[in-house]
Amino acid sequence: MSRQYLYHFVSGRSELLEEAVQARLRELLDTQLRPLMDQPRPFTEAIVELSVAAVEAVRCDTEIRNFMQKMPTIPVYQLFAGPSPHLQILAAEFFIPTLKAASVNGELRGDLDYNEIVSWLRSVLLTMILREDLDPDQEREMMRKFVVPSLLTGCRAPG
């Protein structure tokens, strides 16, 4: 396919990268991560295990690693954790069922919006993806220590 023909479908390199990453993340969600979403478990375990699985799936995926290595850090951040509605939708599809179940069970703070949580989790997970010094057990520990307490009932935002 020629570059000229390709640009009939996308406006530029950044849109092309976003489309490619979105397609690959959709594949990862459907093939590797969806089975984990359906496993019944307590909220704290579910959010930790889903997060670690997502980090490891993205970190270990050759195609996504190639995209990330070819891009400067700020565009990587903007692509994965920025305002992309397509990536927000994928992340919401992944996390919101667990968040809703926690809310029904009275475990999730009532002052939090699902989409805001998902947006924040995208930033947290991208940070973990970029930190190759962390193994899955260390990622779990960080999630249990910092993320889980901020979501649980009984924790309130200041002010």
LINBELWO-V593762 format. One record per pair of residues at least 4 apart in sequence whose ideal C-beta (glycine too) atoms are under 8 Angstrom apart, sorted by sequence separation. I is the first residue (numbers start at 1). GAP is how many residues later the second one is. D is the distance in Angstrom with one decimal. If there is no record, write none. Layout:
i = [I:I]
gap = [GAP:GAP]
d = [D:D]
This chain:
i = [1:2:3:4:6:7:11:12:13:14:15:16:17:18:19:20:21:22:23:24:25:26:27:28:29:30:32:33:34:35:41:42:43:44:45:46:47:48:49:50:51:52:53:54:55:56:57:61:62:63:64:65:66:67:71:72:73:74:75:76:77:78:84:85:86:87:88:89:90:91:92:95:96:97:98:99:100:101:103:108:112:113:114:115:116:117:118:119:120:121:122:123:124:125:126:127:134:135:136:137:138:139:140:141:142:143:144:145:146:147:148:151:1:7:10:28:29:41:60:71:77:78:79:83:102:103:112:134:142:143:150:10:58:59:102:128:149:39:80:103:41:68:71:79:134:10:99:6:128:36:37:36:100:128:99:33:36:96:99:95:99:33:32:33:92:95:96:92:95:124:33:32:92:95:121:88:91:91:28:28:88:91:88:91:25:28:88:117:87:24:81:24:25:112:24:54:81:80:81:109:20:21:108:109:110:50:108:109:50:81:107:108:109:111:21:80:107:109:111:20:106:109:47:50:77:80:102:17:76:47:46:17:76:43:46:47:46:37:73:21:43:21:43:37:14:18:29:33:37:17:22:25:43:44:22:26:29:43:14:22:25:29:43:18:21:58:18:22:18:51:55:59:54:58:51:55:59:51:55:51:56:55:56:52:55:52:51:52:49:52:48:51:48:47:48:51:48:44:47:48:47:44:47:44]
gap = [4:4:4:4:4:4:4:4:4:4:4:4:4:4:4:4:4:4:4:4:4:4:4:4:4:4:4:4:4:4:4:4:4:4:4:4:4:4:4:4:4:4:4:4:4:4:4:4:4:4:4:4:4:4:4:4:4:4:4:4:4:4:4:4:4:4:4:4:4:4:4:4:4:4:4:4:4:4:4:4:4:4:4:4:4:4:4:4:4:4:4:4:4:4:4:4:4:4:4:4:4:4:4:4:4:4:4:4:4:4:4:4:5:5:5:5:5:5:5:5:5:5:5:5:5:5:5:5:5:5:5:6:6:6:6:6:6:7:7:7:8:8:8:8:8:9:9:10:11:13:13:14:14:14:15:17:17:18:18:19:19:20:21:21:22:22:22:23:23:23:24:25:26:26:26:27:27:28:29:30:30:30:31:31:33:33:34:34:35:37:38:39:39:39:40:40:41:42:42:42:43:43:43:43:43:44:44:44:45:45:45:45:45:45:46:46:46:46:46:47:47:47:48:48:49:49:49:50:50:51:52:54:54:55:55:55:56:57:57:58:58:59:59:60:61:61:61:61:61:62:62:62:62:63:64:64:64:64:65:65:65:65:65:66:66:67:68:68:69:70:70:70:71:71:73:73:73:74:74:77:80:81:83:84:84:87:88:88:91:91:92:92:95:96:96:96:99:100:100:100:101:104:104:108]
d = [5.4:6.9:6.4:7.7:6.7:7.5:4.9:7.0:6.2:6.3:6.3:6.3:6.1:6.0:6.4:6.5:6.1:6.3:6.7:6.5:6.2:6.2:5.8:5.2:4.9:5.7:8.0:6.6:7.0:7.4:4.6:6.7:6.1:6.5:5.9:5.9:6.1:6.3:6.1:6.3:6.4:6.2:6.1:6.4:5.9:5.8:6.3:6.3:6.4:7.0:6.2:6.0:6.4:6.5:4.7:7.1:6.3:6.3:6.0:6.2:5.5:3.8:6.3:6.3:6.8:6.2:6.0:6.4:6.5:6.1:4.9:5.8:5.9:6.5:6.4:6.3:6.4:6.3:7.5:6.6:6.5:6.8:6.4:6.3:6.4:6.1:6.5:7.2:6.4:5.9:6.3:6.6:6.6:6.2:6.4:6.5:4.4:7.2:6.4:6.5:6.5:6.4:6.2:6.0:5.8:4.7:5.3:7.4:6.9:6.7:6.3:7.5:5.5:7.4:4.3:6.1:6.1:4.9:7.9:4.9:6.6:8.0:6.7:7.7:4.2:4.4:5.5:5.2:7.4:6.2:6.0:4.6:5.5:7.4:4.0:6.2:5.7:7.7:6.7:7.5:7.3:5.3:7.3:7.5:7.3:6.3:6.0:7.2:5.5:6.6:6.8:6.0:7.2:7.1:5.2:7.5:5.3:5.1:6.0:7.9:7.8:5.9:7.4:6.3:7.1:7.2:6.6:6.4:5.2:6.1:6.1:5.1:4.8:6.1:7.4:7.1:4.9:7.9:4.9:7.0:6.5:6.8:6.4:5.2:7.5:6.4:7.3:6.9:7.1:6.7:7.9:5.2:7.5:6.9:5.7:6.8:4.6:6.6:4.4:6.2:7.9:6.5:6.0:6.7:7.3:6.8:7.3:5.7:6.8:4.5:6.2:6.6:8.0:6.9:5.8:4.7:5.8:6.1:6.6:6.7:6.0:7.1:7.7:6.3:6.5:7.6:7.5:6.1:7.7:6.0:4.8:7.1:7.7:6.7:7.8:7.7:7.9:6.7:7.8:6.2:6.8:7.5:3.9:6.3:7.0:5.9:6.1:6.4:7.3:6.5:7.7:6.9:6.8:7.8:4.8:6.3:7.0:4.6:7.6:6.2:5.4:6.0:7.1:6.0:7.5:7.8:6.9:6.9:7.6:7.0:5.5:5.1:5.8:5.3:7.6:4.8:7.3:6.0:5.4:7.8:6.0:8.0:7.9:5.3:5.8:4.8:7.4:5.5:7.8:6.8:5.4:5.3:4.4:7.0:5.9:7.1:7.8:7.2:6.9:6.6:6.3:5.1:6.9:7.4]
